């Protein structure tokens, strides 16, 4: 399986982080909006498309603030994610128009059950992936 590029949005507004809410056998967890880059797409194009699909919002993309290599077999989800190898590029973004009413977009992520604003002061209390990102936010 080839290495995949993934563009992610770090959206902070009013001391809260916007996250995709999902659920698995262990319970609720959260991820950043965004996803895989398609052939011929720039990172910005991929991220804008993914945000429309997952959170139903257009975003303005700012600085690249974190790059992470994810090799599934080295993480706690190796049982079902062992073949995944991706490079994640996390960009600081803002929602156009500062809309605070956010919900699932037109094509939610598989297993996506909602979209939530998580208080920055409590990020360590959430099952938020990538976990390494929490200390940088």
N, C-alpha and C positions, 0 to 999 in steps of 0.2 A: 504494500500500500504506500503511495507517495506521501511526502510531507505536505501538509496543508497549511496555507496561510489563513489566518482569521483576524478580522478587524473588530475591535470591541469599543463600546462607548462608555466612558466614565462621565456620567451626567450628575452634577452636584447643583442643587438648588435649595436655598433656605436651610442649609446645614443638613441636607438629606441626600442620599445616593439613590438613584433610580435603578431598580433591579427587576429582572424577570423572575417570577415565582414559579417553581416547579415542585414536583413531589415524586418520591421514589419509595421503596420499601422501608427506608429509614426515616421517612417523614419529609417535611418541607425543606427546601433549600433554594438558594438564589444564585443567579448568574448575571453577568453584565449583558446588556443588549448587544447584538452584533452576531457575526458568524463568518462563514467561509467565503473567501474570495473566489469568484468565478473566473474562468479563462477570459482574458481580455479586459478585465475590470481593474481599475485602480483601487487602492485601499479606501480612498474617500468614496468612490462610487459604491463599493461593496458595503461600507458602513451606512451610507445613506439609505440604500436599498433595504438592508437588514432592519434598520430602525423603523422604516415605514411598515415592513412586514410584521415586526414583533411588538412595537409599541404604538404604531399608528401615528407617528410624529416625524416631521422633518427636523433634522438637526444641523447645527453649524459646527463644523469640526475645527478644533484648535490644535494644540500641541500634542505630539506623541510623547507620552509620559512614562510608559512602561512597556518593555518587550519581555515576553516569557516563552520559553520553550517547554512544551508539554509532551512528555512521552508516557502514555497511559500505563504501560507495564510497571512504571516506577511509582505509581500513586495508589491511593486507597481504593480506587475504582478499577483496578487491574482486572478483576473478574469479568467485567463486561466491556472494558475500554482498552484492553491490552494492545490492540493493533493501531490505536490512534497515536499519531505523531504530528503535532502542529506547532507552528510559531504564532503566538498571539501578540498582536500589536494593539495597545490600548491608548486611545486618544481621549483627551479632555474635550467634551462636547457640551453644547447648550441646545435646549429645545427652542426652535423658532417660535416667537410669540410668548414665551414663558408660560405655557399652558401647564397647569398643575393637575388637571383631570386627565389622567393617562390610563389607558386600558389596552387590552390585547389588540394588536393590529390586524391587518387583512390576511396575514398568513403566519400565525403564531408558531413558535418553535415547537418541535415535538415534545409533548408532555407539559407545555406551558399552561399554567392554570390562572395566571394573573400577572399584574405588574404592580409593584409597590415602591413607595418611598421609604427607605430605611434611614433612621437617624444616624448620623456620623458618630455620635457619641456612644452608640451601642453596637457598632459593626462587629466587634469581636464576639458578641452574643449570638450572631446569626451564622447559620451554615451558608456562607457566601463563598463562591468560587470565582476566580482562583483565590485561595486563602492567603497567599503571599501578597496579594494586592491590597488587602485590608490595612496593613500597616503603612502603606504608601499614601493612602487616601486620607 
